Amino acid sequence: MSLESILLVGVIVLVAVLIVLVLRRGGDGADGGRLTQLVEDTARLEQQIVTSGQMQGQRTVELQQVLDARLRDQVGQNRDEARQRLQADAAARLELQEILTGRLDRMDRSLGELRDSLTKGLDQLRTTNAAELERIRLEVAEKLQASLAQSLKENSEQIEKLTETSSKRQDELRDALRLELDKVRTQNDEQLEKMRLTVDEKLQGTLQKRLGESFQLVSDRLEKVQRGLGEMQTLASDVGGLKRVLSNVKTRGTWGEVQLSRQLEDVLSPSQYEENVAIDPQSRERVEFAVRLPGKSEDSPVYLPIDSKFPQESYERLLSAQEAGDVVEVERATKELEQAIRLQAKTISTKYIHPPLSTDFAIMYLPTEGLFAETVRIPGLASSLQVNERVMITGPTTLMSLLGSLQMGFKTLAIEKRSSEVWQVLGAAKAEFAKYGQVWERLGKQLQTAQRTVEDAGRRTRAVERKLRDVELLEVEGEAEDLIDEVLLIEE
């Protein structure tokens, strides 16, 4: 340990001893001044010691350098003398180290004693401070309790007044809201009833009128269909005369066209079908009849081709084989009839089906029920023609049903076109209901706002009542309102 460290430790010990002495005397004002002066003197002494140590260090370095120079000069001359001096110097250093060690031990003991003294003094000071703080706390608590009691007493009266006023205002607001709601509900019910009656009258009158006309038209058409079926049965009964009439191919074709024309006339109006129609303007082929279906515009209809076919020879051979009971001939005649029907269907598909000028299918009309029945009886023929050739096979009865369905479609389309008045009425009713819904929405928002205000007032009242439930009638001064607001914030 260097000389500077020893001096510094001594100064610290001296300062500690002085502090202990001051604490034992009680720490009055004069001793505090002396302690401050002593601390300042000690600081100056410490600074002087540090400065002296630094100078002593510099001198030691210079002395060491001189000694080193002299030793280097005398090494060559007298090594034994230098060795003896070095041994003497080492012995002196050892003696000095022993002395310093003893002093350090004594200083350690002194520091221990000083530490114990400081601990005792601090304990006494802590005890004194605790007692003083307890006395001050009791005085402050008594004053604060008295102030709070006075404030609670004043605030209690104000809260009671506020509670009574709030209750009265809530009752008045509730009564006013109930009256207004009753008035609004009554007015809304009256308006809704008027609107419902108006809409019901208009809808009922319009719908009854339109439906009555439609049902009358359907009844008339069905009656005509029934008469047509009766006439068809009469014609079918005279098979012998029909064979004689149909002995000529041209006559046979003309008869099929005439029968098809009559059926079209019985069901459809002249504006709903055309005769000898050139569906493709670039082709010379003309279909016997075509039903006009609604297109993109009135001037560009879509045609449904209908062509009459009557393979009499194949049909007569089939009838003859069936009458004779020849199974082989029946099968052969059936295949021949199937081939004839397929050939006619392919011709119709090639010549008359031209979408979008026409529908994507056509109708082959077989003028007798017997021929139609034998054709449909062939397994897979009708479905194959409908899928592959896009041709639908019909007889007199099925054609009447198909035309009746088309006529119903035309009537439905006409009803839809003339139902714009109904839609206008419904549109006006929809607009009125939308406005009515907006009025109800605004009313609901206003009622929600009023309800939230009432709930907030009730919540504040309940919070105050809970806080005052176990408190006597006390009054609060300036901090009353802040205290109530804090309580309400905690409750929320």
C-alpha positions as CSV (number, residue, x, y, z in Angstrom):
1,M,0.0,0.0,0.0
2,S,1.4,3.5,-1.0
3,L,1.8,6.4,1.3
4,E,-1.0,8.3,-0.4
5,S,-3.5,5.5,0.3
6,I,-2.5,5.4,4.0
7,L,-3.0,9.2,4.3
8,L,-6.4,9.0,2.6
9,V,-7.6,6.2,4.9
10,G,-6.5,8.3,7.9
11,V,-8.5,11.3,6.7
12,I,-11.6,9.1,6.2
13,V,-11.3,7.7,9.7
14,L,-10.9,11.2,11.2
15,V,-14.1,12.4,9.4
16,A,-16.1,9.4,10.6
17,V,-14.9,10.0,14.2
18,L,-16.0,13.6,14.0
19,I,-19.5,12.7,12.7
20,V,-20.0,10.2,15.5
21,L,-19.0,12.9,18.1
22,V,-21.5,15.4,16.6
23,L,-24.4,12.8,16.6
24,R,-23.7,12.0,20.2
25,R,-24.0,15.6,21.3
26,G,-27.6,15.8,19.8
27,G,-27.1,17.6,16.5
28,D,-28.0,21.2,17.6
29,G,-27.5,24.2,15.3
30,A,-24.0,25.2,16.6
31,D,-22.7,21.7,16.3
32,G,-24.1,21.6,12.8
33,G,-22.0,24.7,11.9
34,R,-18.9,23.2,13.4
35,L,-19.6,20.0,11.5
36,T,-19.8,21.9,8.3
37,Q,-16.6,23.8,9.1
38,L,-14.9,20.5,10.0
39,V,-16.0,18.8,6.8
40,E,-14.7,21.7,4.8
41,D,-11.3,21.6,6.7
42,T,-11.2,17.9,6.1
43,A,-11.7,18.4,2.4
44,R,-9.0,20.9,2.2
45,L,-6.7,18.7,4.2
46,E,-7.5,15.8,1.9
47,Q,-6.7,17.9,-1.1
48,Q,-3.4,18.9,0.5
49,I,-2.6,15.3,1.3
50,V,-3.4,14.3,-2.3
51,T,-1.2,17.1,-3.6
52,S,1.6,16.2,-1.2
53,G,1.3,12.6,-2.2
54,Q,1.6,13.5,-5.9
55,M,4.7,15.6,-5.1
56,Q,6.2,12.8,-3.0
57,G,5.6,10.4,-5.9
58,Q,7.3,12.7,-8.3
59,R,10.3,13.1,-5.9
60,T,10.4,9.3,-5.4
61,V,10.5,8.8,-9.2
62,E,13.3,11.4,-9.5
63,L,15.2,9.8,-6.6
64,Q,14.8,6.4,-8.2
65,Q,16.1,7.8,-11.5
66,V,19.2,9.4,-9.7
67,L,19.8,6.2,-7.8
68,D,19.5,4.2,-11.0
69,A,22.0,6.5,-12.7
70,R,24.5,6.3,-9.8
71,L,24.1,2.6,-9.5
72,R,24.8,2.2,-13.2
73,D,27.9,4.4,-12.7
74,Q,29.2,2.5,-9.7
75,V,28.2,-1.0,-10.9
76,G,31.5,-1.5,-12.7
77,Q,33.5,0.0,-9.8
78,N,32.1,-1.6,-6.7
79,R,29.5,-4.3,-7.1
80,D,29.8,-5.6,-3.5
81,E,29.1,-2.1,-2.1
82,A,26.0,-1.8,-4.4
83,R,24.8,-5.2,-3.3
84,Q,25.2,-4.3,0.4
85,R,23.3,-1.1,-0.2
86,L,20.5,-2.9,-2.0
87,Q,20.2,-5.4,0.8
88,A,20.1,-2.5,3.3
89,D,17.4,-0.8,1.2
90,A,15.4,-4.1,1.0
91,A,15.7,-4.5,4.8
92,A,14.5,-0.9,5.2
93,R,11.6,-1.5,2.9
94,L,10.7,-4.7,4.7
95,E,10.8,-2.9,8.0
96,L,8.6,-0.1,6.6
97,Q,6.2,-2.6,5.2
98,E,5.9,-4.3,8.7
99,I,5.3,-0.9,10.2
100,L,2.6,0.0,7.7
101,T,0.9,-3.4,8.1
102,G,0.6,-2.8,11.8
103,R,-0.8,0.6,11.3
104,L,-3.3,-0.8,8.8
105,D,-4.4,-3.4,11.3
106,R,-5.0,-0.7,13.9
107,M,-6.9,1.4,11.4
108,D,-9.1,-1.6,10.5
109,R,-10.0,-2.0,14.2
110,S,-10.7,1.7,14.4
111,L,-12.9,1.5,11.3
112,G,-14.9,-1.4,12.9
113,E,-15.4,0.6,16.1
114,L,-16.4,3.6,14.0
115,R,-18.9,1.5,12.0
116,D,-20.5,0.2,15.2
117,S,-20.8,3.7,16.5
118,L,-22.4,5.0,13.3
119,T,-24.9,2.1,13.3
120,K,-26.0,2.9,16.9
121,G,-26.3,6.6,16.1
122,L,-28.4,5.9,13.0
123,D,-30.7,3.6,14.9
124,Q,-31.3,6.3,17.5
125,L,-31.9,8.9,14.8
126,R,-34.3,6.5,13.0
127,T,-36.3,5.9,16.2
128,T,-36.5,9.7,16.8
129,N,-37.7,10.3,13.3
130,A,-40.3,7.6,13.4
131,A,-41.9,9.0,16.5
132,E,-41.9,12.5,15.1
133,L,-43.5,11.2,11.8
134,E,-46.2,9.3,13.7
135,R,-47.1,12.4,15.7
136,I,-47.4,14.5,12.5
137,R,-49.4,11.8,10.7
138,L,-51.9,11.7,13.6
139,E,-52.4,15.4,13.5
140,V,-52.9,15.5,9.7
141,A,-55.4,12.6,10.0
142,E,-57.4,14.3,12.6
143,K,-57.6,17.5,10.6
144,L,-58.4,15.6,7.4
145,Q,-61.1,13.6,9.1
146,A,-62.7,16.8,10.4
147,S,-62.6,18.4,7.0
148,L,-64.1,15.4,5.3
149,A,-66.9,15.1,7.8
150,Q,-67.8,18.7,7.3
151,S,-67.7,18.3,3.5
152,L,-69.7,15.1,3.5
153,K,-72.4,16.7,5.6
154,E,-72.8,19.6,3.2
155,N,-72.7,17.4,0.1
156,S,-75.3,15.0,1.6
157,E,-77.9,17.7,1.6
158,Q,-77.0,18.8,-2.0
159,I,-77.2,15.2,-3.2
160,E,-80.6,14.7,-1.6
161,K,-81.8,17.8,-3.4
162,L,-80.3,16.6,-6.7
163,T,-81.9,13.2,-6.2
164,E,-85.4,14.7,-5.7
165,T,-85.0,17.0,-8.7
166,S,-83.7,14.2,-10.9
167,S,-86.6,11.9,-9.9
168,K,-89.1,14.6,-10.7
169,R,-87.5,15.3,-14.1
170,Q,-87.4,11.6,-14.9
171,D,-91.1,11.1,-14.2
172,E,-92.0,14.2,-16.3
173,L,-89.8,13.0,-19.2
174,R,-91.2,9.5,-19.0
175,D,-94.8,10.8,-19.1
176,A,-94.0,13.1,-22.0
177,L,-92.3,10.3,-23.9
178,R,-95.2,7.9,-23.3
179,L,-97.7,10.5,-24.6
180,E,-95.6,11.2,-27.7
181,L,-95.2,7.5,-28.4
182,D,-98.9,6.9,-28.1
183,K,-99.6,9.7,-30.5
184,V,-97.0,8.5,-33.0
185,R,-98.2,4.9,-32.8
186,T,-101.9,6.0,-33.3
187,Q,-100.9,8.1,-36.4
188,N,-98.8,5.4,-37.8
189,D,-101.6,2.8,-37.4
190,E,-104.0,5.1,-39.2
191,Q,-101.7,5.8,-42.0
192,L,-100.8,2.1,-42.4
193,E,-104.5,1.1,-42.5
194,K,-105.2,3.7,-45.2
195,M,-102.3,2.6,-47.3
196,R,-103.2,-1.0,-46.9
197,L,-106.8,-0.4,-47.9
198,T,-105.7,1.6,-50.9
199,V,-103.2,-1.0,-52.1
200,D,-105.7,-3.8,-51.5
201,E,-108.4,-2.1,-53.5
202,K,-106.2,-1.4,-56.5
203,L,-104.5,-4.8,-56.5
204,Q,-107.7,-6.7,-56.0
205,G,-109.6,-4.8,-58.8
206,T,-106.7,-5.1,-61.3
207,L,-105.9,-8.7,-60.6
208,Q,-109.5,-9.8,-60.6
209,K,-110.1,-8.1,-63.9
210,R,-106.9,-9.5,-65.6
211,L,-107.4,-13.0,-64.2
212,G,-111.1,-13.0,-65.2
213,E,-110.2,-12.1,-68.8
214,S,-107.4,-14.6,-68.9
215,F,-109.5,-17.5,-67.5
216,Q,-112.3,-16.6,-70.0
217,L,-109.9,-16.8,-72.9
218,V,-108.5,-20.1,-71.6
219,S,-112.0,-21.5,-71.3
220,D,-112.9,-20.4,-74.8
221,R,-109.8,-22.0,-76.2
222,L,-110.3,-25.2,-74.3
223,E,-113.9,-25.4,-75.6
224,K,-112.5,-25.0,-79.1
225,V,-110.0,-27.7,-78.5
226,Q,-112.7,-30.0,-77.2
227,R,-114.7,-29.4,-80.4
228,G,-111.6,-30.0,-82.4
229,L,-111.0,-33.3,-80.7
230,G,-114.6,-34.3,-81.4
231,E,-114.1,-33.5,-85.1
232,M,-110.8,-35.4,-85.1
233,Q,-112.5,-38.5,-83.7
234,T,-115.2,-38.2,-86.3
235,L,-112.6,-38.0,-89.0
236,A,-110.6,-40.9,-87.6
237,S,-113.7,-43.1,-87.6
238,D,-114.0,-43.0,-91.4
239,V,-110.8,-44.9,-92.2
240,G,-112.1,-46.4,-95.4
241,G,-113.1,-43.2,-97.0
242,L,-109.8,-41.6,-95.8
243,K,-107.8,-44.4,-97.6
244,R,-109.6,-43.7,-100.8
245,V,-109.0,-40.0,-100.5
246,L,-105.3,-40.6,-99.7
247,S,-104.6,-42.9,-102.6
248,N,-102.7,-40.1,-104.4
249,V,-99.4,-38.8,-102.9
250,K,-100.2,-35.2,-103.8
251,T,-103.6,-35.5,-102.3
252,R,-102.1,-37.1,-99.2
253,G,-99.7,-34.2,-98.7
254,T,-102.4,-31.6,-99.3
255,W,-104.7,-33.3,-96.8
256,G,-102.0,-33.2,-94.1
257,E,-101.4,-29.5,-94.7
258,V,-105.1,-28.8,-94.6
259,Q,-105.5,-30.6,-91.3
260,L,-102.5,-28.8,-89.9
261,S,-103.8,-25.5,-91.1
262,R,-107.2,-26.1,-89.5
263,Q,-105.6,-27.0,-86.1
264,L,-103.5,-23.8,-86.2
265,E,-106.5,-21.7,-87.1
266,D,-108.5,-23.2,-84.2
267,V,-105.9,-22.4,-81.6
268,L,-103.8,-19.5,-82.8
269,S,-104.6,-16.1,-84.2
270,P,-103.5,-15.2,-87.7
271,S,-100.8,-12.9,-86.4
272,Q,-99.2,-15.8,-84.3
273,Y,-98.2,-18.0,-87.2
274,E,-97.3,-17.8,-90.9
275,E,-97.7,-20.2,-94.0
276,N,-95.0,-21.1,-96.5
277,V,-92.3,-19.3,-94.6
278,A,-88.7,-18.9,-95.9
279,I,-86.8,-19.0,-92.6
280,D,-83.4,-18.5,-94.2
281,P,-83.5,-15.5,-96.6
282,Q,-80.6,-17.0,-98.6
283,S,-82.4,-20.3,-99.2
284,R,-85.4,-21.3,-101.4
285,E,-86.7,-23.8,-98.9
286,R,-90.0,-22.9,-97.4
287,V,-91.7,-24.6,-94.4
288,E,-95.4,-25.3,-94.5
289,F,-96.2,-23.5,-91.3
290,A,-94.2,-21.6,-88.7
291,V,-95.3,-20.2,-85.3
292,R,-94.1,-16.6,-84.6
293,L,-92.4,-16.5,-81.2
294,P,-91.2,-13.3,-79.5
295,G,-87.7,-12.3,-80.6
296,K,-85.4,-9.3,-79.8
297,S,-88.0,-7.0,-81.4
298,E,-91.4,-7.0,-83.0
299,D,-89.9,-7.0,-86.5
300,S,-87.5,-9.9,-85.9
301,P,-89.6,-12.9,-84.5
302,V,-88.2,-16.4,-83.9
303,Y,-90.0,-19.0,-86.0
304,L,-91.0,-22.5,-84.8
305,P,-91.1,-24.7,-87.9
306,I,-94.0,-27.2,-88.3
307,D,-94.0,-29.6,-91.3
308,S,-96.6,-32.3,-92.1
309,K,-95.4,-35.8,-93.1
310,F,-97.4,-38.9,-94.0
311,P,-95.4,-42.0,-95.1
312,Q,-98.6,-43.9,-96.2
313,E,-97.0,-46.9,-98.0
314,S,-94.8,-47.9,-95.0
315,Y,-97.7,-47.4,-92.6
316,E,-100.2,-49.4,-94.8
317,R,-97.7,-52.3,-95.1
318,L,-97.3,-52.3,-91.3
319,L,-101.1,-52.4,-90.8
320,S,-101.5,-55.2,-93.3
321,A,-98.8,-57.3,-91.6
322,Q,-100.4,-56.7,-88.2
323,E,-103.8,-57.8,-89.6
324,A,-102.2,-60.9,-91.1
325,G,-100.4,-61.7,-87.8
326,D,-97.0,-62.1,-89.6
327,V,-94.4,-61.3,-87.0
328,V,-91.5,-61.2,-89.5
329,E,-93.4,-58.9,-91.8
330,V,-94.4,-56.7,-88.9
331,E,-90.7,-56.2,-87.9
332,R,-89.7,-55.5,-91.5
333,A,-92.5,-53.0,-92.0
334,T,-91.7,-51.4,-88.6
335,K,-88.0,-50.9,-89.6
336,E,-89.1,-49.5,-93.0
337,L,-91.5,-47.0,-91.2
338,E,-88.6,-46.1,-88.9
339,Q,-86.3,-45.4,-91.8
340,A,-88.9,-43.3,-93.5
341,I,-89.6,-41.2,-90.4
342,R,-85.8,-40.7,-89.8
343,L,-85.3,-39.6,-93.4
344,Q,-88.2,-37.1,-93.2
345,A,-86.8,-35.8,-89.8
346,K,-83.4,-35.3,-91.3
347,T,-84.9,-33.4,-94.2
348,I,-86.8,-31.1,-91.8
349,S,-83.7,-30.6,-89.7
350,T,-81.5,-29.7,-92.7
351,K,-83.9,-27.3,-94.4
352,Y,-85.8,-25.5,-91.7
353,I,-83.7,-25.3,-88.5
354,H,-81.6,-22.1,-88.7
355,P,-81.0,-20.5,-85.2
356,P,-81.2,-17.7,-84.3
357,L,-83.8,-17.1,-87.1
358,S,-85.7,-20.2,-85.9
359,T,-85.8,-22.2,-82.8
360,D,-83.2,-24.9,-82.3
361,F,-85.8,-27.6,-82.9
362,A,-88.7,-28.3,-85.3
363,I,-92.0,-30.2,-85.2
364,M,-92.9,-33.1,-87.5
365,Y,-96.7,-33.4,-87.7
366,L,-98.2,-36.8,-88.4
367,P,-101.8,-36.2,-89.4
368,T,-103.3,-39.5,-88.0
369,E,-103.4,-40.8,-84.4
370,G,-102.7,-44.3,-85.6
371,L,-99.5,-43.3,-87.5
372,F,-98.4,-41.2,-84.5
373,A,-99.0,-44.2,-82.1
374,E,-97.1,-46.6,-84.3
375,T,-94.2,-44.2,-84.6
376,V,-94.0,-43.5,-80.9
377,R,-94.2,-47.2,-80.2
378,I,-90.9,-47.8,-82.0
379,P,-88.3,-48.0,-79.1
380,G,-86.0,-45.0,-78.9
381,L,-87.2,-43.4,-82.2
382,A,-88.8,-40.3,-80.7
383,S,-86.0,-39.5,-78.3
384,S,-83.3,-40.2,-80.9
385,L,-84.9,-37.8,-83.4
386,Q,-85.3,-35.2,-80.7
387,V,-81.6,-35.5,-79.7
388,N,-79.8,-36.1,-83.0
389,E,-82.1,-34.3,-85.5
390,R,-83.7,-31.8,-83.0
391,V,-87.2,-32.8,-84.4
392,M,-90.2,-33.4,-82.2
393,I,-92.9,-35.9,-83.4
394,T,-96.5,-34.9,-82.8
395,G,-99.9,-36.2,-83.7
396,P,-103.2,-34.3,-83.9
397,T,-103.9,-34.5,-80.1
398,T,-100.4,-33.7,-79.0
399,L,-100.2,-30.9,-81.5
400,M,-103.3,-29.4,-80.0
401,S,-101.9,-29.6,-76.5
402,L,-98.6,-28.0,-77.7
403,L,-100.5,-25.2,-79.5
404,G,-102.6,-24.7,-76.4
405,S,-99.5,-24.3,-74.3
406,L,-98.1,-21.8,-76.8
407,Q,-101.4,-19.9,-76.8
408,M,-101.3,-19.8,-73.0
409,G,-97.7,-18.5,-73.2
410,F,-98.9,-15.8,-75.6
411,K,-101.7,-14.8,-73.2
412,T,-99.4,-14.8,-70.3
413,L,-97.0,-12.5,-72.2
414,A,-99.8,-10.2,-73.0
415,I,-100.9,-10.1,-69.4
416,E,-97.4,-9.3,-68.3
417,K,-97.2,-6.5,-70.8
418,R,-100.5,-5.1,-69.6
419,S,-99.7,-5.5,-65.9
420,S,-97.5,-2.4,-65.9
421,E,-100.2,-0.5,-64.1
422,V,-100.1,-3.0,-61.3
423,W,-96.3,-2.7,-61.0
424,Q,-96.7,1.1,-61.0
425,V,-99.0,0.9,-58.0
426,L,-96.7,-1.6,-56.3
427,G,-93.7,0.8,-57.0
428,A,-95.6,3.7,-55.5
429,A,-96.5,1.6,-52.4
430,K,-92.9,0.5,-52.1
431,A,-91.7,4.1,-52.2
432,E,-94.2,5.1,-49.5
433,F,-93.2,2.2,-47.3
434,A,-89.5,3.2,-47.7
435,K,-90.3,6.7,-46.5
436,Y,-92.4,5.2,-43.7
437,G,-89.4,3.1,-42.7
438,Q,-87.1,6.1,-42.6
439,V,-89.5,7.9,-40.3
440,W,-89.6,4.9,-38.0
441,E,-85.8,4.8,-38.0
442,R,-85.4,8.4,-37.1
443,L,-88.0,8.0,-34.3
444,G,-86.2,4.9,-33.0
445,K,-82.9,6.9,-32.9
446,Q,-84.5,9.7,-30.9
447,L,-86.1,7.2,-28.5
448,Q,-82.8,5.5,-28.0
449,T,-81.1,8.8,-27.2
450,A,-83.8,9.6,-24.6
451,Q,-83.6,6.1,-23.2
452,R,-79.8,6.4,-22.8
453,T,-80.2,9.8,-21.0
454,V,-82.7,8.3,-18.6
455,E,-80.4,5.3,-17.9
456,D,-77.4,7.6,-17.3
457,A,-79.4,9.7,-14.8
458,G,-80.7,6.5,-13.1
459,R,-77.2,5.1,-12.9
460,R,-75.8,8.2,-11.3
461,T,-78.6,8.3,-8.8
462,R,-78.0,4.6,-7.9
463,A,-74.3,5.2,-7.5
464,V,-74.9,8.1,-5.1
465,E,-77.4,6.1,-3.1
466,R,-75.0,3.2,-2.7
467,K,-72.3,5.5,-1.4
468,L,-74.6,7.2,1.1
469,R,-76.4,4.1,2.2
470,D,-74.3,3.6,5.4
471,V,-73.3,7.2,5.9
472,E,-75.1,9.7,8.3
473,L,-76.3,13.0,7.1
474,L,-73.0,14.8,6.4
475,E,-72.1,17.7,4.2
476,V,-69.3,18.0,1.7
477,E,-67.5,21.3,0.9
478,G,-65.5,22.2,-2.2
479,E,-64.2,18.6,-3.1
480,A,-67.7,17.0,-3.0
481,E,-68.4,17.2,-6.7
482,D,-64.9,15.9,-7.6
483,L,-65.4,13.0,-5.2
484,I,-68.8,12.1,-6.7
485,D,-67.4,12.2,-10.3
486,E,-64.6,9.9,-9.3
487,V,-67.0,7.5,-7.7
488,L,-69.2,7.5,-10.8
489,L,-66.3,6.9,-13.1
490,I,-65.3,3.9,-11.0
491,E,-68.8,2.6,-11.1
492,E,-69.0,3.0,-14.9
